[in-house]
Structure formats: C-alpha cells, structure tokens
Amino acid sequence: MRICFGELKEPIFSDFASFIDSKFVVSLENVEFAVKKALNAWNSGKRISKSLAMEILLYYSATRQIDIARKLAGVKRVVAVVLDEKRFAEIEFKEEKFSPEYDTELIKTHYQISDEELEIAGIEKLPLLIRERIALFSVFGD
C-alpha cells in the first residue's frame, strides 16, 4: 500500500484505491493516520463497510455515513491510497509532489471545527484537530 498525490483524468471510485479530494487534505500524515486506523479496524473484524477503500475513506472522513464520506472522494486533484498497484497502474494518473492547497472552510464544516476552536489552537494546528476527530471516531464511532 502507498499514498501518493496527483491528478486523475476522469472521476473514479474503486475498490483498489481510495481517492481523497486534495481540498480536504491538510497533511499526508493525517491520511496515513486514518489508513492505519482503518486497517486496524478491518483486520480486527470491526469494519464498517464492505471494501477497504471505502473503510479508509470513512476513517479519513471520521464518519460512519457512506454518503458523507463520499463527499470527500476526489475527482481530479487527489491523494490516492493505493491498495492494488497493478489495477492502479491501469488508470490515467499523473503523480506529483504533494503541496497542500486545502479549503479551510470546507474542512471546518466537514470536521465540525468551530472558529473559536481554530482561533485557540491556531491554523498551524489544523492537522492535529483533524487527527483528533479521526482518533475520536476510531474510539467512539460517529
């Protein structure tokens, strides 16, 4: 399994990779954190979904609602969590170096981060606030 950043030529939703819209990715470390949590749940039999790709998206989204998690699925500029290298190689994907270009308002809305919370923590701590949501989801569920 590997995590990479790049562009898709056309929208795709698959079982061989999770594609997360880069507008929701503040740091690749958060993606790695969610992947580890999803893998732990998957391997322990405490999975939420029927596919590992969706499980990763659910954990990154910190929600049990597939419809909500799918809103974070990317269609062009994406972070890809590759589960099957062979099948991934069959799609048109232009890999690039990751440079965060996230949408703070979208992230605040999705993860329910208040202006006050962000003001207290500071924008530089946004990755930790997201990781906190993922960790809480992992422990308590939605």
C-alpha positions as CSV (number, residue, x, y, z in Angstrom):
1,M,0.0,0.0,0.0
2,R,1.2,3.5,-0.7
3,I,0.0,7.1,-0.6
4,C,0.6,9.4,-3.5
5,F,-0.7,12.7,-4.8
6,G,-1.6,13.7,-8.3
7,E,-4.3,14.2,-10.9
8,L,-7.0,11.9,-12.3
9,K,-8.1,12.3,-15.9
10,E,-11.6,11.3,-15.1
11,P,-13.6,10.7,-11.9
12,I,-13.3,7.2,-10.4
13,F,-14.5,5.3,-7.4
14,S,-12.8,2.0,-6.9
15,D,-12.0,-0.9,-4.6
16,F,-8.3,-0.8,-5.5
17,A,-7.6,2.7,-4.2
18,S,-9.2,5.5,-2.1
19,F,-9.2,8.9,-3.8
20,I,-9.4,11.8,-1.4
21,D,-10.1,15.3,-2.8
22,S,-7.0,17.4,-2.0
23,K,-9.2,20.2,-0.8
24,F,-9.7,18.1,2.3
25,V,-6.1,17.1,2.8
26,V,-4.0,19.4,5.1
27,S,-1.2,16.8,5.6
28,L,-0.4,13.4,4.3
29,E,0.3,12.4,7.9
30,N,-3.4,12.7,8.6
31,V,-4.1,10.4,5.7
32,E,-1.6,7.9,7.0
33,F,-3.1,8.1,10.4
34,A,-6.6,7.3,9.1
35,V,-5.3,4.5,6.9
36,K,-3.7,2.8,10.0
37,K,-6.9,3.2,12.0
38,A,-8.9,1.8,9.1
39,L,-6.5,-1.2,8.7
40,N,-6.7,-2.0,12.4
41,A,-10.5,-2.0,12.3
42,W,-10.5,-4.0,9.1
43,N,-8.1,-6.6,10.3
44,S,-9.8,-7.0,13.7
45,G,-13.2,-7.6,12.1
46,K,-14.6,-4.3,13.3
47,R,-15.1,-2.9,9.8
48,I,-17.9,-0.6,8.9
49,S,-18.0,-1.1,5.1
50,K,-17.7,-3.9,2.6
51,S,-14.5,-2.6,1.0
52,L,-11.2,-1.5,2.4
53,A,-11.1,1.5,0.0
54,M,-14.4,2.8,1.5
55,E,-13.2,1.9,5.0
56,I,-10.2,4.2,4.6
57,L,-12.5,7.0,3.2
58,L,-14.8,6.6,6.2
59,Y,-12.0,6.8,8.7
60,Y,-10.5,9.8,7.0
61,S,-13.9,11.4,7.0
62,A,-14.4,10.4,10.6
63,T,-18.0,9.3,9.9
64,R,-20.0,6.1,9.6
65,Q,-22.1,7.6,6.9
66,I,-21.0,6.5,3.4
67,D,-22.9,9.4,1.7
68,I,-20.9,11.9,3.8
69,A,-17.6,10.1,3.3
70,R,-18.1,10.0,-0.5
71,K,-18.2,13.8,-0.5
72,L,-14.5,13.7,0.3
73,A,-13.8,11.4,-2.6
74,G,-11.7,13.2,-5.2
75,V,-12.4,13.6,-8.9
76,K,-9.3,15.4,-10.2
77,R,-6.6,16.6,-7.8
78,V,-6.4,13.8,-5.3
79,V,-4.4,12.0,-2.7
80,A,-4.6,8.3,-3.6
81,V,-4.3,5.5,-1.1
82,V,-3.3,2.6,-3.4
83,L,-4.3,-0.8,-2.4
84,D,-3.6,-2.7,-5.6
85,E,-0.7,-1.4,-7.6
86,K,-1.5,-3.5,-10.7
87,R,-5.0,-2.2,-11.1
88,F,-4.0,1.3,-10.1
89,A,-1.4,1.3,-13.0
90,E,-4.3,0.8,-15.5
91,I,-5.8,4.2,-14.8
92,E,-4.6,7.6,-16.0
93,F,-2.9,9.2,-13.0
94,K,-0.3,11.9,-13.2
95,E,1.7,11.7,-9.9
96,E,3.0,15.0,-8.5
97,K,4.8,16.2,-5.3
98,F,2.2,16.9,-2.6
99,S,1.7,20.6,-1.8
100,P,-1.3,21.3,0.4
101,E,-4.0,23.5,-1.2
102,Y,-6.8,22.8,1.1
103,D,-10.1,24.6,1.7
104,T,-10.2,25.7,5.3
105,E,-13.9,26.4,5.3
106,L,-14.8,23.0,3.8
107,I,-12.6,21.3,6.4
108,K,-14.1,23.3,9.3
109,T,-17.6,22.4,8.1
110,H,-16.8,18.7,7.5
111,Y,-15.0,18.1,10.7
112,Q,-17.2,20.5,12.7
113,I,-14.3,22.6,13.8
114,S,-15.5,25.9,15.2
115,D,-13.9,29.3,14.6
116,E,-13.2,29.6,18.3
117,E,-11.5,26.2,18.4
118,L,-9.3,27.1,15.4
119,E,-8.6,30.5,16.9
120,I,-7.4,29.0,20.2
121,A,-5.4,26.2,18.6
122,G,-4.1,28.3,15.6
123,I,-4.3,27.4,11.9
124,E,-0.9,25.6,12.2
125,K,-2.6,23.0,14.5
126,L,-5.4,22.2,11.9
127,P,-3.8,18.9,11.1
128,L,-3.9,17.9,14.8
129,L,-7.5,19.0,15.1
130,I,-8.4,16.7,12.1
131,R,-6.3,13.8,13.6
132,E,-8.2,14.3,16.9
133,R,-11.5,13.8,15.0
134,I,-10.2,10.7,13.3
135,A,-9.0,9.3,16.7
136,L,-12.2,10.0,18.4
137,F,-14.1,8.4,15.6
138,S,-11.9,5.4,15.9
139,V,-12.6,5.1,19.6
140,F,-16.2,6.1,19.9
141,G,-17.7,5.8,16.4
142,D,-19.7,8.6,14.9
